[in-house]
Amino acid sequence: MNYLELTNAVLREINEVEVTNIGSTRGIQTSVKDFINKAQRDIINSEVEWPFTVVSQSFSTAAGTSEYSRESDAKTLDFDSFTVQKSGEAERTLRYLSFNEYLDAKNEIDTNPNTSARAAPDFIYETPDNKIGLSPVPDDTYTVRYYYYQTSTDMSGATDTPVIPERFHDVIVNRARYYAHMLRSDVQFSQLAMRDYTDGLSRMRVELINRKDYMRAV
C-alpha cells in the first residue's frame, strides 16, 4: 500500500470518510496521515537491525586522514561488514576496535607526527562523536565498504511507499489505528488495536530477525 492507501485503510477502520487527495485533508484525516508516519517510525525504532533498512555504502580515504563522517540517516553501523581495498589489490576485512581499545593500543602510534606509521588500514573504530575511524592512518587512497541500518523517512506524496515490506503494512495500519482511537479517548478500541499491533510486530520479528538458518549435509 502507498501513503494514500494506508491513510484510507485506517480511516475505514475508524469509520471516517476516505480522502482522494493526500494534500487536502482536514480534522481526523490530517491526524491519521501523521499517525501513519508515526507508526512507521515506531516499528523501525522498535529494533536496531531490521533487514529492510540495510544500506550499502562506501567512501574513499585520503592520505593522512583517519576519521570520516557517517551518513546522516544512519541509525547504526554494521562494524562486522567493513572492508578495505586498494585499487588492483584484494579486498580485506577490517577488524573492529572499541574506542577504548583504540586509545590503549593504537592512538599513540596514529597521532605520532612521524608519518612513517601511516599504512593500509587494518582496524575500524567509532569515535565519541560518531565518526568512522581507521587505523593505521591511511597512507594512500583506499575504498572502504560497509553496511548500515537506515532511519525512516516520512512519507508525504500520495504514492510514497513505506520501507517496511508490504506483507507487514497491516502492522502500520494497526499502530495508526491505536493512535486514532487514543485521540478519540476510545480506550477499548485502542487496546484492541494495540493487541493487533503487538501481534503483528512479533510476527515481523519471527520472520525477519529470529528466523534460524538451517544447514544440511550434502
Secondary structure, 3 states (H helix, E strand, C coil): CCHHHHHHHHHHHCCCCCCCCCCCCCCHHHHHHHHHHHHHHHHHHCCCCCHHHEEEEEEECCCCCCEECCCCCEEEEEEEEEEEECCCCCCEECEECCHHHHHHHCHHHHCCCCHHHCCCCCEEEECCCCCEEEECCCCCCCEEEEEEEECCCCCCCCCCCCCCCHHHHHHHHHHHHHHHHHHCCCHHHHHHHHHHHHHHHHHHHHHHCCCCCCCCCC
